[in-house]
Amino acid sequence: MLEGILIIDKPQGMTSHDVVDRARKILKLRRIGHTGTLDPFATGVLILCLNRATRFARFLAADEKEYLASMRLGYSTDTGDLTGNPLSSPVDTRHITRAAVAEVLGHFRGRIEQIPPMYSAKKIAGVKLYELARRGLEIERAPVAVEIKKLELCEPELHFSETIFSFHAVCSTGTYIRSLAEDIGKALGVGAHLIKLQRLRSGLFDLRRAITIEKMLELMGSGEIETSIISISDGIALEELLLSGEEKQDILHGRAVKRQGDWLNGCQAKICDSNRNLIAIAEFDAEKHLWRPRIVLSEV
């Protein structure tokens, strides 16, 4: 049975759910999920969790992301990207220099607050915002704190009739690059929207580990698909603790194991057997020096 993490280079024009559907058919698996939704116009790293790996998706989704994006200055759209309808007529932006954009980018580095866009998968009262937006509704959204760890202009590109700038961003999970582009435009005094977005990295995994959907089909046909599947343990960026045989049985039955150490109370770790196979995710009780299992994998 196929199990673990598969990194896909999502093509333009497909939703993240479309990719999951294709993977289910190609891999002949029902239990597949993804972490970190990518918009249909966006490309790049999309993490698929196969079978029991779906139970650990939240540990992968919480990792930082890295993007390469291009924004057009002059007008905003209702979706924040090139697929939407313009909200105004374009304005002349030839006066906006590269130096001015670079200065504005500096204001967005660090911890900032963003208003989630209406065209997003974020849920409010159990309903995805984009479902409301498609019905012509707009509701009030509370700002969300995110962190922009890196934000830099890329090398200039030649554009003869439009003002387009590309930037490289490393950010915390939950950051909307469309909103970031819009806010950069506002700081420059003009509308703005994304015209390209590529996710270069999600947590531990970058495009070098990704395969295309076509490659997935080819590897499945040749029986070599397992060469591209990453183990659940290798996909989770937590400290690893190895268990003895007796401790393994305790964890598998939901019992805590005692370890002396200077871990912080409430910190989490991967609990593995002597062969580094993932057994559980556990949380440390500093008062009693116990690792208490929170997610346990049954033996297969």
C-alpha positions in Angstrom: 0.0 0.0 0.0 1.3 3.4 -1.0 1.8 5.7 2.1 3.7 8.9 2.8 4.2 12.3 1.2 4.3 13.1 -2.5 5.4 16.6 -3.7 3.7 17.7 -6.9 4.6 20.6 -9.2 1.1 21.9 -9.7 0.4 23.2 -13.2 -1.5 26.4 -14.0 -5.2 26.1 -14.5 -5.9 23.3 -12.0 -7.3 23.7 -8.5 -5.6 21.9 -5.6 -8.6 19.6 -5.4 -8.2 18.8 -9.1 -4.7 17.6 -8.4 -6.0 15.4 -5.6 -8.6 13.9 -7.9 -6.0 13.1 -10.6 -3.7 11.6 -8.0 -6.5 9.3 -6.6 -7.1 8.0 -10.1 -3.5 7.5 -11.1 -2.3 6.0 -7.7 -5.6 4.1 -7.3 -6.0 5.5 -3.7 -9.0 7.0 -2.1 -7.3 8.5 1.0 -5.3 11.4 -0.3 -5.3 15.0 0.9 -3.3 18.1 0.3 -1.8 20.9 2.5 -1.6 24.5 1.6 -4.2 25.4 -1.1 -2.8 26.9 -4.3 -5.0 29.1 -6.5 -5.8 27.7 -10.0 -3.6 30.3 -11.7 -0.7 29.5 -9.4 1.9 26.8 -9.9 4.5 25.0 -7.8 4.9 22.9 -4.7 1.8 21.2 -3.5 2.1 18.5 -0.8 0.0 15.4 -1.1 -0.5 13.1 1.9 -1.2 9.5 1.1 -3.2 7.1 3.3 -2.2 7.4 7.0 -0.1 10.5 6.2 -3.3 12.5 6.0 -3.5 12.3 9.8 -0.3 14.4 10.0 -1.3 17.0 7.4 -1.6 19.8 10.0 2.1 19.4 10.9 3.0 20.0 7.2 0.5 22.8 6.6 2.0 24.8 9.5 5.4 25.2 7.8 6.7 28.4 6.2 6.2 29.0 2.5 8.4 30.5 -0.2 7.1 32.2 -3.3 8.1 33.9 -6.5 5.4 36.4 -7.6 4.8 39.1 -10.2 2.4 42.0 -9.7 0.9 44.4 -12.2 0.5 48.0 -10.9 -2.3 50.3 -12.1 -5.6 48.6 -11.1 -7.0 46.1 -8.7 -9.2 43.1 -9.5 -12.0 41.6 -7.5 -10.0 38.4 -7.0 -6.6 40.1 -6.5 -5.2 38.3 -9.5 -5.3 38.3 -13.3 -8.4 36.0 -13.4 -10.6 38.7 -11.8 -12.5 41.7 -13.1 -10.9 45.1 -12.9 -12.3 47.3 -10.2 -11.3 50.5 -12.0 -9.8 51.8 -15.1 -6.0 51.5 -15.3 -4.0 54.5 -14.2 -0.6 55.6 -15.4 2.2 54.1 -13.3 5.3 55.0 -15.2 6.3 57.3 -12.5 6.7 54.4 -10.0 10.4 53.5 -9.9 12.1 50.3 -8.8 13.7 52.2 -5.9 10.2 53.3 -4.7 8.9 49.8 -4.8 12.0 48.5 -3.0 11.5 51.0 -0.2 7.8 50.1 0.2 8.6 46.4 0.4 10.7 47.2 3.5 7.5 48.3 5.3 6.0 44.8 4.9 8.9 42.7 6.4 8.3 41.3 9.8 4.9 40.7 11.5 2.0 42.4 9.8 -1.8 42.0 9.7 -3.7 41.0 6.6 -7.4 40.9 5.8 -8.1 37.5 4.2 -9.4 38.0 0.6 -13.0 37.2 -0.2 -11.7 34.9 -3.0 -10.0 32.4 -0.6 -10.6 29.0 0.9 -10.7 30.4 4.4 -13.9 29.4 6.2 -16.1 31.7 8.3 -19.0 30.0 10.1 -18.2 26.8 8.1 -18.5 28.5 4.7 -15.5 29.1 2.4 -15.2 32.8 1.5 -14.9 32.2 -2.2 -18.3 30.5 -2.1 -19.8 33.7 -0.7 -17.9 35.9 -3.2 -19.2 33.9 -6.1 -22.7 34.8 -4.9 -21.8 38.4 -5.0 -21.5 38.7 -1.2 -18.8 40.4 0.8 -18.6 40.0 4.6 -16.4 41.6 7.2 -13.2 39.7 7.9 -11.0 40.1 10.9 -7.3 40.8 10.2 -4.9 37.9 10.7 -1.3 38.3 12.0 1.3 36.8 9.6 5.1 37.1 9.3 6.9 38.1 6.2 10.4 36.7 6.8 11.9 37.8 3.5 10.6 40.1 0.8 12.9 41.3 -2.0 12.6 42.5 -5.5 13.8 40.2 -8.3 16.0 41.3 -11.2 14.1 43.8 -13.4 12.1 42.5 -16.3 11.4 44.4 -19.6 7.8 45.5 -20.0 6.9 48.0 -22.6 3.3 49.0 -21.8 2.8 48.0 -18.2 4.4 48.4 -14.8 5.2 44.9 -13.5 7.5 44.0 -10.7 8.5 40.5 -9.5 9.3 39.7 -5.9 10.6 36.8 -3.8 8.9 36.2 -0.5 9.4 33.8 2.5 6.4 33.9 4.9 4.5 32.1 7.6 1.7 29.8 6.8 -1.6 31.6 6.3 -0.1 34.5 4.3 -2.0 35.6 1.2 0.4 36.8 -1.5 -2.5 38.3 -3.4 -3.3 40.5 -0.4 0.4 41.4 0.0 0.5 42.6 -3.6 -2.7 44.6 -3.2 -1.3 46.2 0.0 2.0 47.0 -1.7 0.0 48.8 -4.4 -2.0 50.8 -1.9 1.3 51.9 -0.2 2.4 53.1 -3.6 -0.9 54.9 -4.2 -2.2 52.7 -7.0 -4.1 49.4 -7.5 -2.3 46.2 -7.9 -2.9 42.5 -8.6 -0.9 39.3 -9.1 -0.3 38.0 -12.6 2.1 35.1 -11.7 2.5 33.1 -8.5 4.8 30.1 -8.0 5.4 28.3 -4.7 9.0 27.4 -4.6 9.0 25.7 -1.2 6.6 24.5 1.5 8.4 23.7 4.8 11.1 21.1 4.1 10.2 20.5 0.5 11.1 22.6 -2.6 10.6 22.2 -6.3 13.7 19.9 -6.5 11.6 17.2 -4.8 8.5 17.8 -6.9 7.2 15.8 -9.8 4.7 16.7 -12.4 1.3 14.9 -12.8 2.7 13.5 -16.1 5.7 12.1 -14.2 3.5 10.6 -11.6 1.6 8.7 -14.3 4.8 7.6 -15.8 6.3 6.3 -12.5 3.1 4.6 -11.6 3.1 2.8 -15.0 6.7 1.6 -14.5 6.2 0.6 -10.9 8.7 3.1 -9.7 6.3 5.6 -7.9 7.7 4.6 -4.5 11.0 6.3 -5.4 9.2 9.7 -5.2 7.3 9.0 -2.0 8.8 10.5 1.2 8.2 8.8 4.5 5.8 10.4 7.0 8.6 10.8 9.5 11.0 12.5 7.1 8.2 14.9 6.2 7.6 16.3 9.7 10.1 18.9 11.1 10.0 17.8 14.7 12.6 16.3 17.0 12.8 12.6 16.8 12.8 10.2 19.8 13.7 6.5 19.3 11.9 3.9 21.4 12.8 0.6 22.9 10.5 -2.4 22.1 8.7 -2.1 25.5 8.2 1.7 25.1 6.8 1.2 21.6 4.1 -1.1 23.0 3.3 1.5 25.6 2.9 4.3 23.0 0.9 2.0 20.7 -1.6 1.4 23.5 -1.8 5.1 24.3 0.4 5.1 27.4 3.0 7.7 28.1 6.7 7.0 28.3 9.1 8.6 30.8 12.2 10.4 29.6 14.5 12.8 31.5 15.5 15.9 29.6 15.2 19.7 29.4 12.4 19.8 26.8 9.9 22.6 27.2 6.5 21.7 28.6 4.1 21.1 25.7 6.7 20.7 23.0 6.1 17.9 20.5 8.3 15.2 19.0 8.2 12.4 16.5 8.2 9.0 18.3 9.9 6.4 16.2 10.9 2.7 16.6 14.5 1.6 16.3 14.2 1.5 12.5 13.0 5.2 12.5 9.5 4.2 11.5 7.0 6.8 12.8 4.9 5.5 15.7 3.3 8.6 17.0 3.4 12.3 17.7 3.8 13.0 21.4 3.7 16.0 23.7 6.1 16.5 26.7 4.8 16.9 30.2 7.7 18.7 31.9 6.3 18.3 35.4 6.2 14.5 35.2 8.9 14.0 32.5 6.4 12.1 30.4 5.9 12.0 26.6 2.2 11.6 26.1 1.0 10.3 22.7 -1.3 12.6 20.8 -1.6 10.9 17.5 -0.8 7.2 17.3 -0.3 5.1 14.1 -1.7 1.6 14.4 0.7 -1.1 13.2 0.0 -2.4 9.6 
